[in-house]
Amino acid sequence: MSFVMDEGDIVSSEDTEVIIRDARFLRDKRIVEALLFGSAKPLSAEDFTFHLGQDSQIERILAELAADYAPRGVNLIQTAGKWAFRTADDLGHILVREKEEPRKLSRAALETLAIIAYHQPVTRAEIEDIRGVATSKGTLDVLLETNWVRLRGRRKTPGRPVTYGTTDVFLDHFGLQAISELPGLSELKGAGFFDGRLPPDFQVPEPSDSPNLTADEDPLDEDLFVMISEERASVTDEPLSEAEA
């Protein structure tokens, strides 16, 4: 059997079958390509068969797609028997993005940070006195690692403990031009941070992060790290109160 085309060309039934088969192949190839782009995980041959049927030419389609994408920015690769688009190996280093994961501070660290911000320069013992509970060994370490807190000096008291203060990184992170922009008592009340009745003489201190040492501070010594280790070693390992957990 033969068919007559518009311009008088005669096409045999065999040619017609080839045209139909090629058209279906191109359609199936587009479907496979779309499935690969739309999937969040690699796809197996069974996944493609589910959409295209048992008589589809999955292996040929995948081979052609792999060849089509070989010189491009993304390649079709087979991994663990499944197929997926991946960034070309020679471009991977260009697309690497380093991202610092945000660290969620514990309640104890937040309380300690607030005390340092408002009461600086302040020692660990003074922080514990304000909080009413012991400060764990790692709390101040975490704040120092974030670079929100710095070592200022040493208090002119027996034992000469380290004094702590905030940094410019702290101001930048919280969008402050100066430490004096920290909220005062009325603002804290309005934000709901104080519940119930406060003592008549209760006041929020006027924070100051002046780089100059105060009259009761000495400069840090060269044996600072030894001294910090000794101070940390003096912290008891007794279970902390519920507020510290």
C-alpha positions in Angstrom: 0.0 0.0 0.0 1.2 3.5 -0.7 0.0 7.1 0.0 0.1 10.2 -2.2 1.6 13.3 -0.6 0.5 16.9 -1.4 3.2 17.4 -4.1 2.6 14.1 -5.8 5.3 12.1 -3.9 4.3 8.5 -3.1 5.1 7.3 0.4 4.9 3.6 1.1 3.3 2.1 4.2 6.7 1.1 5.4 7.9 4.7 5.2 4.8 5.8 7.0 5.5 3.4 9.8 9.1 4.8 10.1 7.8 8.4 10.2 5.3 7.4 12.9 7.9 5.5 14.9 10.4 8.3 14.7 7.8 10.8 15.8 6.9 8.6 18.8 10.6 8.2 19.6 11.1 12.0 19.6 8.0 12.4 21.8 9.2 9.7 24.3 12.7 11.4 24.3 11.1 14.7 25.3 9.1 13.0 28.0 12.2 11.3 29.5 14.1 14.6 29.4 11.2 16.3 31.2 11.0 13.5 33.8 14.7 13.8 34.5 14.5 17.5 35.0 11.4 17.4 37.1 12.6 14.6 39.5 14.3 15.4 42.8 16.0 11.9 42.7 17.6 9.6 40.1 15.2 7.6 38.0 15.4 4.0 37.0 14.4 2.4 33.7 11.2 1.2 35.4 10.3 4.7 36.2 10.4 5.7 32.6 8.6 2.5 31.5 5.8 3.4 33.9 5.2 6.6 31.9 6.0 5.4 28.4 5.0 1.8 28.3 6.9 -1.5 27.8 7.5 -1.0 24.1 9.4 2.3 24.5 13.1 2.5 23.6 14.3 3.6 27.0 17.9 2.5 26.5 18.3 4.2 23.1 16.6 7.4 24.5 18.9 7.5 27.5 22.0 6.9 25.3 21.0 9.7 22.9 20.3 12.1 25.8 23.6 11.3 27.4 25.3 12.1 24.1 23.3 15.3 23.6 24.2 16.6 27.1 27.8 15.4 27.1 29.3 18.8 26.0 26.9 20.9 28.0 27.0 22.4 31.5 24.9 19.5 32.8 25.4 15.9 32.0 23.2 12.9 32.1 24.9 10.3 34.2 24.0 6.8 35.5 24.6 6.2 39.2 23.6 3.0 41.1 21.6 1.9 38.1 19.6 5.1 37.9 19.8 8.2 35.8 20.0 11.9 36.7 21.3 15.2 35.5 24.4 16.5 37.3 26.7 19.5 36.9 29.5 18.7 34.5 32.6 17.7 36.5 34.8 20.4 35.1 32.4 23.1 36.3 31.7 21.8 39.8 34.3 24.0 41.5 32.8 27.2 40.0 29.4 26.5 41.5 30.6 25.7 45.0 29.1 28.1 47.5 30.3 28.2 51.1 27.6 29.0 53.5 27.9 29.4 57.2 25.2 27.5 59.0 23.5 29.7 61.6 24.0 28.5 65.2 21.0 28.6 67.5 22.1 29.8 70.9 20.8 28.1 74.0 18.7 30.0 76.6 21.7 30.1 78.9 23.9 31.6 76.1 21.3 34.2 75.3 21.0 35.2 78.9 24.7 35.4 79.2 25.0 37.5 76.1 22.4 39.9 77.3 24.2 40.3 80.7 27.5 40.9 79.0 25.9 43.5 76.6 24.3 45.5 79.4 26.8 45.0 82.2 30.1 45.0 80.4 32.8 44.8 81.6 31.6 41.8 83.5 33.3 38.6 84.9 32.0 35.1 84.8 31.3 35.2 88.6 29.3 38.4 88.1 27.3 36.8 85.3 26.5 33.8 87.5 25.5 36.2 90.3 23.0 38.0 88.0 21.6 34.8 86.5 21.4 33.0 89.8 22.8 29.8 88.3 26.3 28.5 87.4 27.6 29.2 83.9 28.6 26.0 82.1 32.1 25.7 80.6 30.9 25.9 77.0 28.5 28.8 77.2 31.2 31.6 77.1 33.2 29.5 74.6 30.3 29.5 72.2 29.9 33.3 72.5 33.6 33.8 71.9 33.5 31.5 68.8 30.7 33.6 67.3 32.9 36.7 67.9 30.1 38.5 69.6 32.0 38.6 72.8 35.6 39.5 73.5 38.0 39.3 76.4 38.6 42.8 77.7 40.9 42.6 80.7 41.3 41.3 84.2 39.4 42.6 87.2 41.5 44.1 90.0 40.1 41.7 92.6 41.5 38.5 94.1 42.1 35.9 91.4 42.1 38.7 88.8 39.2 37.1 86.7 38.8 37.9 83.0 36.3 40.6 82.1 34.1 40.2 79.0 32.5 42.7 76.6 30.8 42.8 73.2 32.4 43.3 69.8 31.7 45.3 66.6 30.5 42.0 65.1 27.8 41.9 67.8 26.7 45.4 66.8 26.7 44.5 63.1 24.7 41.2 63.6 22.0 42.9 65.6 21.9 46.1 63.4 23.1 48.5 66.1 25.1 51.6 65.4 26.3 51.7 69.0 25.7 49.6 72.1 23.7 52.5 73.5 20.9 51.6 71.0 20.0 48.5 73.1 16.4 48.8 74.3 15.9 50.4 77.7 13.4 49.5 80.4 10.3 51.0 78.8 11.1 49.4 75.5 11.6 46.0 77.1 8.3 46.3 79.0 6.5 47.2 75.8 7.9 44.2 74.1 6.6 41.9 76.9 10.0 40.9 78.3 9.0 41.8 81.8 6.0 40.1 83.3 4.5 41.0 86.6 5.5 43.8 89.0 9.2 44.9 89.2 10.9 46.1 92.3 10.6 49.9 92.7 14.4 50.4 92.4 14.8 48.1 89.4 16.8 49.7 86.6 18.3 48.6 83.3 22.0 49.6 83.2 23.3 52.0 80.7 25.4 49.8 78.4 28.9 51.0 77.4 31.4 49.1 75.2 34.2 51.6 75.4 37.5 50.0 74.4 39.2 51.7 77.2 39.8 49.7 80.4 37.9 50.9 83.5 39.6 51.9 86.7 39.0 48.4 88.2 40.5 46.5 85.1 44.0 45.5 84.3 45.3 44.7 80.8 45.3 41.0 79.7 48.5 39.3 80.5 50.7 37.1 78.2 49.6 34.1 80.2 46.0 34.7 79.2 45.3 31.2 77.8 46.8 29.6 80.9 44.7 31.8 83.1 41.5 31.1 81.1 42.2 27.3 81.4 42.6 27.7 85.1 39.4 29.7 85.4 37.4 27.1 83.3 38.9 24.3 85.4 37.5 25.9 88.5 34.0 25.5 87.3 32.3 22.6 89.0 30.7 19.8 87.0 27.7 19.7 89.2 24.3 19.4 87.4 23.0 22.8 86.3 19.6 24.1 87.3 16.7 23.8 85.0 17.2 27.3 83.8 20.7 26.4 82.4 19.4 23.3 80.5 
